[in-house]
Amino acid sequence: MIRSLKFDPETLDWITSALKESHQDEKRFHDEAIQRLQGEYSQLQDRIDQMYVDKLDGRVTNEFFD
């Protein structure tokens, strides 16, 4: 069924271009999501690290830390 489809060169160029743009949009969205999530991860890791330092320095109790 797919093999029977025929496109003129102009339509084929348009389809190719649209697919490339769609892929670029998807990649950009993916890259932005990764960057945002890495930022959130870093922030949370920094908080965990600081909390551990506070525990070691006696600023928070073991119960509170747990």
N, C-alpha and C positions, 0 to 999 in steps of 0.2 A: 504494500500500500504506500509506504513512504517512498519507495523507488519510483513510483509513478508521478510523484510531484515534480513539477518543472517550474523554474523561476527564471525570469529574464535577469540579465546581469545587474541591472539597476536595483531590482528588488533584492537580489542576493547580496549585493553590497550593503544595502540598508539593513538587512537582517544580520549580517556579520557585524556591522558597526553597532547595532543595538545590543547584540549579545556581548560584545567587548565592553561596552559602557556599563551594562548590567553587572558584568563580572567585576569591573573596576569599583562600582558602587558597593557591591557585596564585600570586596576585599577591604575597602576603606572602612566600612562599618565594622568589620571583623577586627581590623587593626586598632580602631578607636576603642572598641570594647575591651580588647586585651590591654591597652594602655590604661584605661580607666580601672580595670580590675587589678592590674599590677600596682597602681597607685593606692587603691583601697587596701590591698594586701600589705604593702609597705607600711601604711599608717597603722594597721592593726598589729603588725609585727613589732613596730616601734613601741606601741602601747604595752604589748606583752613583755617586751624586754625591759621597759621602764618599771613595770609592775614587779618584775623579778628582782631588779635592783632595789626597789623599795622594800621588798621582802628581806633581801639580804642585809640591807642597812637598818632593818628593824622599824621602818616607818609604817609598815602594815603588819598585822598579825598573820600567823600561819592560817588561822581559820578564815580570815578575810581573803587571803590570797587563794585558798582552796575554793 
